[in-house]
Amino acid sequence: MNPKLLLEQYGIMPKKQLGQNFLHDPNALEKIVATAEIEPGEWALEVGPGLGALTEVLALRAARVIAVEIDERFAPVLEMRLGGYPNVAVLYEDFLTTYLPGVIGDHPYVVVANVPYYITSAILRHVLETRYRPRRVVMTMQLEVAERLVTKPDSGEMSLLAVSVQFYARPQIVTRFKPAVFYPRPDVDSAVVRLDPYPTPPVDVPSDGLFFEVVRAGFSQKRKQLKNAVGDGLGIGAESAGTLITRAGVDPRRRAETLALDEWAAIARAWAADKPT
């Protein structure tokens, strides 16, 4: 179905502030769903179904599709398009406040979404930090954000987002999309990112909370030496932070953007040993 005609038919004007660019190319939709590798009996959780093009393809592959849409203006379109699929349920609420265990239960599931660029990071955190994580996440996002997710430490361009995602899952860019596969056309290229969550973190940490306490401190003052950023972020001062980081086997003069996960984990373990109770 042509998204431009559908929007006109139902009198809906896309909201730029919600990042509403509708993926309509059939080959692109098939590529996304194929990347999810949905298994028999598995559920699909879709973020922002919009006009339902991706939802319809998912409905043919998944045992059940739960689509979460914040914009209730799309309700008539989705009812028209998806009414013939008894395995589809649409929830009209903010995905970032959706209690995922209550929606999914203990069913094996994948997350598939064409997400608004401005909340990509928040959606990733919500999905990956939930108690019962999906087996796979396939998200279409701004190419620049996708490239940040798969950044390696030797690039010197790691970010808090990259560390967070790589702590929970293995990310890879599967394919790229030009603006023409969307309506309205965005101003940037997009990429499909596949995330395969780990059963347990790939590094040894005292706890997820302590690990991210250290990582957030390290990235709290961009481009500063690690001892200064961590010292301020943890409230222990640069000298103590320098000693802590050195004991972890990391040069305290380095910057957060250069550290690998195992180095953050080593600092977190040192901090766990030193942290006042």
LINSULTA-V475217 format. One line per field, one symbol per residue. phi: phi as a letter, one per 20 degrees, with the letter a starting at -180 (. if undefined). burial: b if it has 9 or more other ideal C-beta (glycine too) atoms within 8 Angstrom, else e. Layout:
phi = ???
burial = ???
//
This chain:
phi = .ffffffffemddgeffemecefcfgfffffffffflfegneecdddmflenffgffffedefbcdddcedffegffffffdgedfedcddeafgfdfefgfeemdfgbcdcbdefffcgfffffffeeffdfffbcccebggffgfffegdgffmcfcgfffffffebeebeebccegfedcfffecfcbeddcdfefcgfcecfagffgfffffffefcgmefgfffffffemdnffffffffffendffefdgfdeegffffffffffffeffe
burial = eebeebbeebebebeeebbbbbbbbeebbbbbbebbebeeebbbbbbbbbbbbbbbbbbebbebbbbbbbbeebbebbeebbeebeebebbeeebeebebbebbeeeebbbbbbbbbebbeebbbbbbebeeebebbbbbbbbebbbbbbbebeeeebbebbbbbbbbbebebbebbebebbeeebebbbbbbbbebbeebebebeeeebbbbbbbbbbebeeebbbbbbbbbbeeebebbbebbbebebebebbbbbbebebbbbbbbbbbeeeee
//
